[in-house]
Amino acid sequence: MSITLTVTAKGQVTLRKEALDHLGARPGDKVDVDLLEDGCLRLRAKRGTPSSAVFGMLARPGTAPRSIEDLIEAAAAGWAGEA
């Protein structure tokens, strides 16, 4: 299959959904581009978890968010053996 893309005035190209699906790339993933000597490019989806995935991972339904001060106090109490 061949896909034709258009280069914008800013020198950018948007990959079509079919190409991203073929790579296995999902929203938030990175794509590595290798510049080959014969003037070709090789694209590979860079697998991994985006750093934004850590936000909210400790949240518990039904509990209020904690402030950074609360977290520091809880950590200090834990280190002091008070928790």
TIVEXBA-431872 format. One line per field, with one value per atom (N, C-alpha, C, O): residue number from 1; residue in one letter; x, z, y. Coordinates in nm, 2 decimals. Atoms other than C-alpha are relative to their C-alpha. Layout:
TIVEXBA-431872
nufi: [NUM	...]
kolkol: [A	...]
east: [X	...]
up: [Z	...]
north: [Y	...]
***
This chain:
TIVEXBA-431872
nufi: [1	1	1	1	2	2	2	2	3	3	3	3	4	4	4	4	5	5	5	5	6	6	6	6	7	7	7	7	8	8	8	8	9	9	9	9	10	10	10	10	11	11	11	11	12	12	12	12	13	13	13	13	14	14	14	14	15	15	15	15	16	16	16	16	17	17	17	17	18	18	18	18	19	19	19	19	20	20	20	20	21	21	21	21	22	22	22	22	23	23	23	23	24	24	24	24	25	25	25	25	26	26	26	26	27	27	27	27	28	28	28	28	29	29	29	29	30	30	30	30	31	31	31	31	32	32	32	32	33	33	33	33	34	34	34	34	35	35	35	35	36	36	36	36	37	37	37	37	38	38	38	38	39	39	39	39	40	40	40	40	41	41	41	41	42	42	42	42	43	43	43	43	44	44	44	44	45	45	45	45	46	46	46	46	47	47	47	47	48	48	48	48	49	49	49	49	50	50	50	50	51	51	51	51	52	52	52	52	53	53	53	53	54	54	54	54	55	55	55	55	56	56	56	56	57	57	57	57	58	58	58	58	59	59	59	59	60	60	60	60	61	61	61	61	62	62	62	62	63	63	63	63	64	64	64	64	65	65	65	65	66	66	66	66	67	67	67	67	68	68	68	68	69	69	69	69	70	70	70	70	71	71	71	71	72	72	72	72	73	73	73	73	74	74	74	74	75	75	75	75	76	76	76	76	77	77	77	77	78	78	78	78	79	79	79	79	80	80	80	80	81	81	81	81	82	82	82	82	83	83	83	83]
kolkol: [M	M	M	M	S	S	S	S	I	I	I	I	T	T	T	T	L	L	L	L	T	T	T	T	V	V	V	V	T	T	T	T	A	A	A	A	K	K	K	K	G	G	G	G	Q	Q	Q	Q	V	V	V	V	T	T	T	T	L	L	L	L	R	R	R	R	K	K	K	K	E	E	E	E	A	A	A	A	L	L	L	L	D	D	D	D	H	H	H	H	L	L	L	L	G	G	G	G	A	A	A	A	R	R	R	R	P	P	P	P	G	G	G	G	D	D	D	D	K	K	K	K	V	V	V	V	D	D	D	D	V	V	V	V	D	D	D	D	L	L	L	L	L	L	L	L	E	E	E	E	D	D	D	D	G	G	G	G	C	C	C	C	L	L	L	L	R	R	R	R	L	L	L	L	R	R	R	R	A	A	A	A	K	K	K	K	R	R	R	R	G	G	G	G	T	T	T	T	P	P	P	P	S	S	S	S	S	S	S	S	A	A	A	A	V	V	V	V	F	F	F	F	G	G	G	G	M	M	M	M	L	L	L	L	A	A	A	A	R	R	R	R	P	P	P	P	G	G	G	G	T	T	T	T	A	A	A	A	P	P	P	P	R	R	R	R	S	S	S	S	I	I	I	I	E	E	E	E	D	D	D	D	L	L	L	L	I	I	I	I	E	E	E	E	A	A	A	A	A	A	A	A	A	A	A	A	A	A	A	A	G	G	G	G	W	W	W	W	A	A	A	A	G	G	G	G	E	E	E	E	A	A	A	A]
east: [0.08	0.00	0.09	0.19	-0.08	0.13	-0.10	-0.21	0.08	0.01	0.08	0.20	-0.06	0.08	-0.04	-0.15	0.02	0.12	0.04	0.12	-0.03	0.14	0.09	0.06	-0.09	0.43	-0.06	-0.09	0.05	0.30	0.11	0.22	-0.09	0.46	0.10	0.21	-0.09	0.62	0.09	0.17	-0.08	0.78	-0.05	0.03	0.05	0.55	-0.09	-0.15	0.08	0.37	-0.09	-0.04	0.09	0.07	-0.02	-0.06	0.02	0.06	-0.15	-0.21	0.14	-0.27	-0.03	0.07	0.04	-0.46	0.04	0.09	-0.04	-0.39	0.15	0.19	-0.15	-0.01	0.02	0.11	-0.01	-0.04	-0.05	0.01	0.05	-0.25	0.10	0.12	-0.10	0.01	0.12	0.18	-0.11	0.28	-0.04	0.05	0.04	0.07	0.00	0.00	-0.02	0.10	-0.14	-0.24	0.12	-0.17	0.02	0.13	-0.01	-0.25	0.10	0.08	-0.10	0.04	0.13	0.23	-0.12	0.29	0.10	0.06	-0.11	0.62	0.03	0.00	-0.04	0.74	0.14	0.18	-0.14	1.11	0.01	-0.05	-0.02	1.23	0.15	0.24	-0.14	1.56	0.02	-0.05	-0.03	1.72	0.10	0.22	-0.09	1.87	0.08	0.04	-0.10	2.16	-0.06	-0.01	0.05	1.96	-0.11	-0.18	0.11	1.72	-0.13	-0.23	0.12	1.46	-0.01	0.09	0.03	1.30	-0.05	-0.12	0.06	1.22	-0.07	-0.01	0.08	0.94	-0.03	-0.06	0.04	0.88	-0.07	-0.03	0.08	0.63	0.09	0.14	-0.08	0.82	-0.09	-0.17	0.09	0.65	0.03	0.15	-0.02	0.61	-0.11	-0.21	0.11	0.40	0.04	0.15	-0.03	0.38	0.01	-0.06	-0.01	0.49	-0.13	-0.14	0.12	0.15	-0.09	-0.19	0.08	0.01	0.01	-0.07	-0.02	0.14	-0.10	-0.13	0.09	-0.10	-0.13	-0.20	0.13	-0.39	0.01	-0.09	-0.01	-0.25	-0.02	-0.06	0.02	-0.28	-0.14	-0.17	0.13	-0.63	-0.09	-0.08	0.09	-0.89	-0.14	-0.16	0.14	-1.26	-0.06	-0.04	0.07	-1.45	0.09	0.04	-0.09	-1.15	0.04	0.05	-0.04	-1.06	0.15	0.23	-0.14	-0.74	0.08	0.02	-0.09	-0.45	0.09	0.13	-0.10	-0.23	0.14	0.16	-0.14	0.14	0.05	0.13	-0.04	0.17	-0.04	0.03	0.05	-0.04	0.09	0.12	-0.09	0.18	0.13	0.19	-0.13	0.50	-0.01	0.07	0.03	0.35	-0.01	0.04	0.01	0.25	0.13	0.16	-0.13	0.59	0.09	0.16	-0.08	0.76	-0.04	0.04	0.05	0.54	0.04	0.07	-0.04	0.61	0.15	0.19	-0.14	0.99	0.03	0.12	-0.02	0.96	-0.07	-0.05	0.06	0.77	-0.13	-0.18	0.12	0.45	-0.12	-0.24	0.11	0.24	-0.04	-0.13]
up: [0.00	0.00	0.00	0.07	0.01	-0.08	0.04	0.00	-0.05	0.09	-0.04	-0.02	0.04	-0.05	0.10	0.14	-0.10	0.20	-0.06	-0.15	0.04	0.15	0.10	0.22	-0.09	0.29	0.00	-0.10	-0.02	0.44	-0.03	-0.04	0.01	0.40	0.11	0.09	-0.11	0.74	0.00	0.09	0.01	0.62	0.08	0.12	-0.09	0.82	-0.09	-0.19	0.06	0.72	0.11	0.22	-0.09	0.89	-0.05	-0.16	0.03	0.90	0.00	0.10	0.00	0.81	0.09	0.13	-0.10	1.04	-0.04	0.04	0.05	0.82	0.03	0.07	-0.03	0.86	0.15	0.19	-0.15	1.24	0.05	0.14	-0.04	1.27	-0.04	0.04	0.05	1.07	0.10	0.12	-0.09	1.31	0.14	0.22	-0.13	1.61	0.10	0.22	-0.08	1.73	0.05	-0.03	-0.06	1.97	0.04	0.05	-0.05	2.09	0.12	0.21	-0.11	2.32	-0.03	0.04	0.03	2.17	-0.08	-0.14	0.08	2.01	-0.12	-0.12	0.12	1.67	-0.03	-0.04	0.03	1.60	-0.15	-0.23	0.15	1.25	-0.01	0.04	0.04	1.12	-0.14	-0.23	0.13	0.84	-0.07	-0.02	0.07	0.60	-0.11	-0.16	0.10	0.36	-0.14	-0.21	0.14	0.05	-0.02	-0.12	0.01	0.12	0.05	0.04	-0.06	0.28	0.15	0.21	-0.14	0.62	0.05	-0.02	-0.06	0.86	0.12	0.21	-0.12	1.11	0.09	0.04	-0.09	1.42	0.12	0.17	-0.12	1.70	0.12	0.14	-0.13	2.03	0.11	0.16	-0.10	2.28	0.14	0.16	-0.14	2.64	0.05	-0.02	-0.07	2.89	0.00	0.05	-0.01	2.86	0.14	0.23	-0.14	3.17	0.06	0.18	-0.05	3.20	0.06	0.13	-0.05	3.28	0.16	0.22	-0.14	3.64	0.08	0.20	-0.07	3.72	0.04	-0.05	-0.05	3.93	0.03	0.06	-0.01	3.96	0.15	0.17	-0.14	4.34	0.05	0.17	-0.04	4.34	0.04	-0.02	-0.04	4.53	-0.01	0.05	0.01	4.44	0.14	0.23	-0.13	4.72	0.10	0.21	-0.09	4.88	-0.06	-0.18	0.05	4.86	-0.04	0.02	0.03	4.69	0.11	0.19	-0.11	4.92	-0.05	-0.16	0.04	4.92	0.01	0.08	-0.01	4.88	0.15	0.19	-0.14	5.24	0.08	0.16	-0.06	5.35	-0.03	0.06	0.04	5.16	0.06	0.11	-0.06	5.30	0.15	0.20	-0.14	5.65	0.02	0.12	0.00	5.59	-0.01	0.05	0.02	5.46	0.12	0.16	-0.11	5.75	0.12	0.19	-0.11	6.00	-0.03	0.07	0.03	5.82	0.02	0.08	-0.02	5.83	0.16	0.20	-0.14	6.20	0.08	0.20	-0.07	6.27	0.06	0.15	-0.06	6.36	-0.08	-0.04	0.08	6.08	0.01	-0.05]
north: [-0.12	0.00	0.12	0.13	-0.13	0.35	0.11	0.12	-0.12	0.67	0.12	0.13	-0.12	1.01	0.11	0.13	-0.10	1.29	0.14	0.14	-0.13	1.67	0.07	0.07	-0.08	1.89	0.14	0.20	-0.13	2.21	0.11	0.07	-0.11	2.55	0.01	0.06	0.01	2.49	-0.12	-0.14	0.12	2.17	-0.12	-0.20	0.10	1.95	-0.09	-0.06	0.10	1.63	-0.06	-0.09	0.06	1.48	-0.15	-0.17	0.14	1.10	-0.04	0.00	0.04	0.95	-0.11	-0.19	0.10	0.72	-0.14	-0.22	0.13	0.42	-0.03	-0.14	0.01	0.48	-0.02	-0.10	0.01	0.53	-0.14	-0.20	0.14	0.21	-0.11	-0.20	0.10	0.02	0.00	-0.11	-0.01	0.14	-0.05	-0.09	0.03	0.06	0.11	0.10	-0.13	0.42	0.04	0.04	-0.05	0.55	0.14	0.19	-0.14	0.90	0.01	-0.07	-0.01	1.01	-0.07	-0.04	0.07	0.77	0.09	0.19	-0.07	0.90	-0.09	-0.21	0.07	0.80	0.03	0.15	-0.02	0.75	0.00	-0.08	-0.01	0.85	-0.02	0.06	0.03	0.70	0.06	0.03	-0.06	0.90	-0.10	-0.11	0.10	0.64	0.07	0.17	-0.06	0.71	0.01	0.10	0.00	0.64	0.10	0.10	-0.11	0.94	-0.05	0.02	0.05	0.72	0.02	0.05	-0.01	0.74	-0.14	-0.21	0.12	0.45	0.06	0.12	-0.04	0.52	-0.12	-0.23	0.11	0.31	0.07	0.17	-0.05	0.36	-0.03	-0.14	0.02	0.42	-0.04	0.04	0.05	0.21	0.05	0.08	-0.05	0.31	0.07	0.11	-0.07	0.48	0.15	0.18	-0.14	0.86	0.04	-0.01	-0.04	1.04	0.06	0.05	-0.06	1.20	-0.11	-0.08	0.11	0.85	-0.01	-0.08	0.02	0.88	0.09	0.07	-0.09	1.17	-0.07	-0.13	0.06	1.04	-0.15	-0.21	0.14	0.69	-0.04	-0.16	0.04	0.70	0.05	0.03	-0.05	0.85	-0.11	-0.22	0.10	0.66	0.06	0.17	-0.06	0.71	0.02	-0.06	-0.03	0.88	0.07	0.11	-0.07	1.05	0.13	0.15	-0.14	1.42	0.00	-0.07	-0.01	1.52	0.06	0.13	-0.05	1.59	0.11	0.10	-0.11	1.90	-0.05	-0.16	0.03	1.88	0.00	-0.07	-0.01	1.99	-0.12	-0.17	0.12	1.70	-0.12	-0.20	0.11	1.46	0.00	-0.10	-0.02	1.60	-0.04	-0.10	0.04	1.57	-0.15	-0.20	0.15	1.21	-0.07	-0.17	0.07	1.12	0.02	-0.07	-0.02	1.28	-0.08	-0.14	0.08	1.10	-0.15	-0.22	0.14	0.77	-0.02	-0.13	0.01	0.83	0.00	-0.06	-0.01	0.91	-0.12	-0.13	0.11	0.59	0.03	-0.05	-0.04	0.77	-0.05	-0.03	0.04	0.62	-0.14	-0.19]
***
